[in-house]
Amino acid sequence: MVEALMTRAILTRVLSAAVIILVVSAIVFFGLVALPGDAAQAILGRQATPELLSQFRAEHGLDVPAIQRYFEWLGGLFHGDLGTSLVSGQPIGQQLSGRVMYTVALAAAASLVLIPVSLVLGLWSATRATKATDNVISGSTLVFLSIPEFVIGALVIALFAVTWPLLPANSLFDSTVPIFAQYQYLILPTLTLVLAASAQATRMIRATMIDVLRSDYIQIAELKGVPQRQILFRHALPNALGPTLQIFAFTIAWLVGGVVTVEVVFSYPGLGSALVDAVHNRDFPVVLAIVMLATAAYVVLIMLADIAAMVLNPRLRKAA
C-alpha cells in the first residue's frame, strides 16, 4: 500500500515537473514573439533591403504564424534539437556545449564550498539560538542577503584583484586547457556566489533545525538525559535531512540558472553571459534554449529533492 502511494506520488511529481516546463516554454516563447521590433531588421541592420529581410525571415521560419513556429520548436526540443542561432547560423546545442560546461563547473565549485559552509553555520546557529554566536551569524547573513550579487562581485574584485592583486578580475579561460586546471579564474566568481547564496541557505537551515529541536521527541530525549551530540546527530539531523536537501537543491538550481550577473561581472564564459549576448543581438532561439536549459535544471533538481525528502521522511511517505 505504501509502495503504491509512493509510486503514485513520484509519478505525480514527474508529471507536474513536465507540465511546469511546458508552461514555461509557452510563456517564454510567446513573450519573446510579442516583444516590439523585428529580429531580422535588428540582426541584418538598417541598411538591409526588403528582399534580403524577406529571404532571412523565410530561411529562419520567421514568416510563419507564431503558433506553428512554437509547435515546430517544441517538437525539435523533444528530439534534443535546440534550434539554430539566427546570428551565427550554427546549431544552438553545438554553440552552447562549451558554455554549459563552464557554468556547470562554476556551480559545482560553488556548491562544494557552499554546502558544508552553510550546513555548519546553520547547525551552529540553531544550537546556539538567541546567543551571541547566533546573533553574529544571523546578522552577517542578513547583511549579505541585502547586497545584490553584482555589488558583492565588485567588492570581491576591489579587494582581491585591485587592493591586493592576488587573483585575476576577468575569467580569461584557455579553451584548450581543462577548466579546473585554470582554477585561478574560478576563485573570485565562486567566492561571490558562495557569499551571495550561503546566506539564504544558512538562514533556512537554521530555521529548519530550530523547528526540529523544539519538537516534542527532542525535548523528551533531553529530559531523559540523552547527550546533546547524540540528540543533534542521531535524532534531529536525520529528521531535518529532507528539508535540508530541498534547501540545497533550490540553492544549486539557482547557481545553475541564476548566475547571469556574476558571469557578466567577471566576464565568465558561461550560459549567463551567453544569454546577455543573445538578448542584445535579439537571437531569440538562443534565448529560448538557455531559458529552457535553466528551467529544466531548476525544476528537475527541485523535483528530485522533493522525492528524496518524501523517501527519507516516514510522515511524508504516509501523506503521499
Salt bridges, closest charged atoms under 4 A:
ASP38 OD2 - ARG57 NH2 2.36
ASP134 OD1 - ARG206 NE 2.73
ASP277 OD2 - ARG99 NH2 3.97
ASP306 OD2 - ARG13 NE 2.77
